[in-house]
């Protein structure tokens, strides 16, 4: 049986008409993907759930602005990331915390990362300061350039590059410490 909403245009038109079955289908189809983005950009599950709710409100309010020119899923992801950035700007208190320059990148074997599951990696990323986490997500996961990140976060390209470098170093330190605690039972 052909799915009623296999055509994106029909799905969007029915969502604009506020048809509950279309809205539920949209949520069921894209909710988990958008939730994973929300989790990467927030500190905890309740914040991610709030961001997801805000995201779907914005999606339903702005569906009439989608132009069918690009990927619908890409449009949804971009809207989610934009809301996460707006949330970051509105809630940040200590923008881009500095760490001493003398901290060096610790040695971290690939075996450590291979032994970690996705939840453990996300938990480690969530321990990063907000500025580091934001730049790491935008650059390493979502594929933005330092120039784009600088514009989005109102920082310089140099700060973006520095934040990424320090995010990686901090993340490796966190992962190494957690692995050491598991290995030696500390």
C-alpha positions in Angstrom: 0.0 0.0 0.0 1.4 3.4 -1.0 1.9 5.7 1.9 -0.6 8.6 2.0 2.2 11.1 2.7 5.0 9.7 0.5 4.8 13.0 -1.4 6.4 15.8 0.6 4.2 18.4 -1.1 1.0 16.7 0.0 2.3 16.3 3.5 3.2 19.9 3.8 -0.1 21.2 2.4 -2.0 19.0 4.8 0.1 20.2 7.7 -0.5 23.8 6.7 -4.2 22.9 6.8 -3.6 21.8 10.3 -4.7 18.2 9.7 -3.6 16.2 12.8 -2.8 13.0 10.9 -0.4 14.9 8.6 1.2 16.7 11.6 1.6 13.4 13.4 3.2 11.8 10.4 5.6 14.7 10.1 6.6 14.4 13.7 6.8 10.6 13.6 9.0 10.7 10.4 11.4 13.4 11.5 11.1 13.7 15.3 13.9 11.3 16.2 16.4 12.9 13.7 15.6 16.4 15.0 15.7 15.2 18.6 19.2 13.9 18.1 20.2 17.4 16.9 18.6 18.9 19.9 20.5 16.6 22.3 23.8 17.6 20.7 23.1 21.3 21.3 21.6 21.2 24.8 22.9 20.3 28.2 20.4 17.6 29.1 17.3 15.6 28.0 14.7 18.0 29.4 16.4 20.9 27.5 16.5 18.8 24.4 12.8 18.0 24.7 12.0 21.6 25.2 14.0 22.6 22.1 12.3 19.8 20.1 8.9 21.1 21.1 9.9 24.7 20.2 11.3 23.3 16.9 8.0 21.6 15.9 6.1 24.7 16.8 8.3 26.8 14.5 8.1 24.1 11.8 4.3 24.2 11.8 4.3 28.0 11.9 6.7 28.3 8.9 5.8 25.4 6.6 4.3 27.9 4.2 7.8 29.4 3.7 9.3 26.1 2.5 10.0 26.6 -1.2 10.5 22.9 -2.4 13.8 24.0 -3.8 16.0 21.9 -1.6 15.9 18.9 0.7 12.9 19.1 3.1 14.8 17.2 5.7 17.8 19.6 5.3 15.4 22.6 5.8 14.1 20.9 9.0 17.6 20.3 10.3 18.7 23.9 9.5 15.6 25.3 11.3 16.5 23.1 14.4 20.1 24.2 14.4 19.0 27.9 14.1 16.7 27.5 17.1 19.6 25.8 19.0 21.9 28.8 18.2 19.2 31.3 19.2 18.7 29.4 22.4 22.4 29.4 23.0 22.6 33.2 22.5 19.7 33.8 24.8 20.9 31.6 27.7 24.7 31.9 27.6 26.2 33.5 30.6 29.9 32.8 30.1 30.5 32.9 26.4 33.5 30.9 25.2 35.3 30.1 28.4 39.0 30.2 28.2 41.4 27.5 29.3 45.1 28.0 29.8 47.2 27.7 26.7 49.6 25.3 28.4 47.0 22.5 28.4 48.2 20.0 25.8 46.1 17.5 23.9 46.2 14.2 25.7 47.1 11.0 24.0 43.9 9.1 23.3 43.9 5.7 21.7 41.3 4.9 19.0 40.5 1.8 21.1 39.0 4.1 23.8 36.6 5.7 21.3 35.8 2.3 19.8 34.8 1.0 23.2 32.4 3.9 23.8 28.8 3.9 22.7 27.0 6.9 21.3 25.4 7.8 24.6 28.8 7.9 26.3 30.3 10.1 23.6 27.3 12.5 23.8 27.7 12.6 27.6 31.3 13.5 27.2 30.5 16.2 24.7 27.8 17.6 27.1 30.5 18.1 29.8 32.2 20.6 27.5 31.7 24.4 28.2 28.8 25.7 26.1 31.0 27.6 23.7 33.2 24.6 23.0 30.2 22.3 22.5 28.5 24.7 20.1 31.6 25.2 17.9 32.4 21.4 17.9 28.8 20.5 16.9 28.6 23.2 14.2 32.0 22.4 12.7 32.7 18.7 13.2 29.1 17.3 13.0 27.1 19.8 11.0 29.9 20.8 8.6 29.9 24.5 8.9 33.0 26.5 8.1 34.8 28.7 10.7 33.6 31.7 8.8 30.0 30.6 9.0 30.3 29.7 12.7 31.8 33.1 13.4 28.8 34.8 11.8 26.3 32.6 13.6 27.8 33.0 17.0 29.1 36.6 16.7 32.7 35.6 17.2 35.8 35.9 15.1 37.0 33.1 12.9 40.1 32.8 15.1 37.9 32.3 18.1 36.0 29.6 16.3 39.2 27.8 15.4 40.5 28.2 19.0 37.3 27.0 20.5 37.3 23.9 18.2 40.9 23.1 19.1 40.2 23.5 22.8 37.0 21.5 22.5 38.9 18.6 21.0 41.6 18.8 23.7 39.0 19.0 26.5 36.9 16.2 25.0 40.0 14.0 24.8 40.8 14.8 28.4 37.3 14.0 29.6 37.3 10.7 27.6 40.7 9.7 28.9 39.8 10.5 32.5 36.6 8.4 32.2 38.4 5.5 30.6 41.1 5.7 33.4 38.3 5.6 36.0 36.7 2.6 34.4 40.1 0.8 34.0 41.5 1.5 37.4 38.2 1.8 39.4 38.8 5.3 40.7 
